[in-house]
C-alpha cells in the first residue's frame, strides 16, 4: 500500500515549531558533565611519576622530574582519558569543553610552583639523609655481628669497595676492623 | 549490441562520504560489470600492535571507524578477555549491550538520512539526522563522547549509568521511538520512495549466500544471519529474532534497517529492565597468551576480530574483517544489469564504510 503526502504532517509541524539547532556563538553550548573535552592537571599535586607518559596512546605527554614540568601537545591528544585513569594522585582530569584551536601544533608546559619545588627538594634531601643514616646503622650492626669471626683478617679488597654500593659495603663489613675499611664505610 | 564504455565512479563522488573507486562497464545505460578498487584510506591500524600494548590498542581499535566505533572496541576487548579467561561482571555486559544498541540506532539513522539524500528527499534526510541527534546526546551524556565512546577496557567498562540516567534514557527512547515510527511510515508507504527503491538491485537468497553477504544486506535477501544470536555481551539473556525480508531489493534493505532501529529500542528496554547491580570491571593481571576469533554483529553486519598474543604486553597479531569488505562482492553482483542512474543508491544500500574496510 502506498500513499502520497505522508511527510506533510511532519513538515507542517516542523514549519511552526522552534528550530532544534542552536544559534551557537551567541547561545553558549551546554556540554554534559561527563564530556571528555580536554585534559587539565593540578600540577602541584603531581609527583612526576611518569605513568601518564607511558600510558598515553599517541605519546603526547612528557614529564621532567628535575624541572618539575608537565608538558602536553594538545593537538596530538585524543582525549581518551587513559592517562587520567592511570594517575596515582588523581591530579589529571578530563573536563567538558573543547580546547582552543590553533594555527600550529604547539606543546603547553605546566610548571610546579616554587613553594612545591622547594618542599620537594627539602623532602628529597631529608629522604637522602635518612637513607644514608639507615645504611650506616645497618653497616655498623653488621660490623658488630661479624667482629668476632673475621677480626684478624684484613682484606685489601675491602678498602677498595665503593662506598655508594650498599651491598658491596655490607660484604666488606666482616673485615671492617681495619681503619681503611671503616673510613670507606663512612 | 549497444555502445560499451567504461565509466569511472569515485573515489570522489557526491554520494560517497568515503573513497571507493568502481570501474563501471556500461552498455548504453545499463551496467554490465563493476570492478571495485579500494586502498585510498589505508592507515595501517593493525600494525600498530608493535608500538602500543594491548591496553592502549583498545583506543586504536575503536578508531577503526567513526560510526561503529563502539563495536570495534567491544569486539577487540572481548577477544582479549576470552584469551585471558576473564569473566567480566554482569553489569558491564549489560552496559556494553546498551551502548552497542545505541550505536546501532545512530548508525542506521545516519544511513536512512544518507539514503533519503541519495534519492533527493532532502527534508527527510534532515529529519532522520534530527532524530539521530537525540541518540547522540544520550551517548554523549553517558560516555562523554559523541562518536568515540572510550568506555571499554580489558576487564569491563569504565563508566556507569545510574538509575536516574536509565530512567531518563528510557523516557527519551520513547520519544525517539514515536519519531522513528512516523519516519518509518514515510519510508515504507510513500509512493516516491517506492518508485525509487522497489525492484532495484535485487539479490536472491542463493546469490547472497554464495557471495557471503553479511548484516542487513544479507538479511534483506532472506539470510537469517545475526551474530547477536551467538549470545556475546548480554544478548544471550535478551529475546529477539533477526529481522529478515525475502525480497532482496533496495526497498527490503531499507525496511530491514528501519525495523532494526525499533528492535534496538526494544533490546535496550529489555536490558534496562534486567540490568543487575554490581562492579563495573574486574582487575586484570598478566598478558594475553593465545589466540581468539571474536565475531560480533556491527550495524553493518558481521565483523571478525582475530587477536593473537604470546604472553607479552605487545600482541603478535590483530586482524579485523569488517562487514563492508564482505558485502563488496554482493554489491558488484547487484550492480550487474542495473541502470546507471541507480548506481549511487545501490552503493549506499550496502551501507559502505570504507575506512573500516581498509583499516
Interface residues (C-beta under 8 A of the other chain):
Chain A: X1 X2 X3 X4 X6 X7 X10 X11 X14 X20 X32 X34 X35 X36 X55 X57 X78 X79 X80 X81 X82 X85 X94
Chain B: X52 X55 X56 X59 X60 X63 X123 X124 X127 X130 X133 X137 X140 X141 X142 X143 X144 X145 X148 X150 X153 X158 X159 X182 X183 X185 X186 X189 X190 X191 X194
